[in-house]
Amino acid sequence: MTTENTASSIPSKRTTSALQMGPRKKASTSDPLISHGRHFGRTVFALCNFPSLLINGILRLEQLEDTSLEDFSADERQEHRSDYKPGLRKNSFTSIGKGAAGARGDDTKTLKSAVLDWISPKGAAIQPPLHRNSKIDCGFNHELTRSLLCPAGLDWKDSETRENLRSGETLVCGDQWPVFLYTNHTYDADDPWCGLLRNRILVSAYKHVFTSPSSVDKEPKATRSGNARLHGMNAVTIASISYIATQVRFALSSSSVFSRTDTTTDSETFYHSLLDLLEDPDESEEVDELLTWWNRQVFPTSSAAKRPISANSALAKIRLKRLAVKRAADLNS
């Protein structure tokens, strides 16, 4: 056999020159509805049966031809506000549900570790230590997390209260809100709205999920757009605040798997109890103030932040002059 024949029988492993550009990678074919589902779960409704939501939404649209939405129950009105494009096919809602579940799982995983940084004492480590990869010592099993999860209204300083929470003798339901929801973990029984949902831990978690983990420390370093920017979000929603509060509460707990039917954390009841309050028309004044506060924390440049006009600015003087002219005209009419 000649050398020429031997060489020609060896297959070449390289089909193109190293100096030539290789073939372009095949474009990804990810389902855009999964992306929409991720945002929907975080900002519109986190814990629901998406196929059922679709079917009920279509049936309700037919009923609304003869009935006002106000004639439905509070639960039905809440569900109707959550209906996402009722004309979508059932398999589309499967993709949306998959996206919502995926986002919830991702957030649960990343917040588990991040929350430990936000609750650590300044300049000191948590004692005894809490492990980032295991939650067995969290919840009511640790002094720090137990103090944060203590239901508002219970006396945390009482040794019997602390022991009953640790042992499980005191059963905590989802509608018994933990004290960490309040500013400085302080609950005022005479004014339950005071400081509610204005805790720095919640703000850190919100920024972690919606803007970027680096934005928590006010020094954004992310090279990719955050979830809020990807979806054109420039204001908080009631559901997104409730979602973050639910995620933080779960992160502080000792449960390892997030489940809607978990009776230990009772996350579904907790989530719905917050939505019930924040969507109650009778609480609209307090809710509007809360949303303005939140937008100032997360989206300070947005019009939703509603910052007051500076007292000595030219704009303020123009507004005052215009008001004086209108008042004078009213008096002369």
Beta strands, then each sheet from edge to edge (+ up, - down):
end
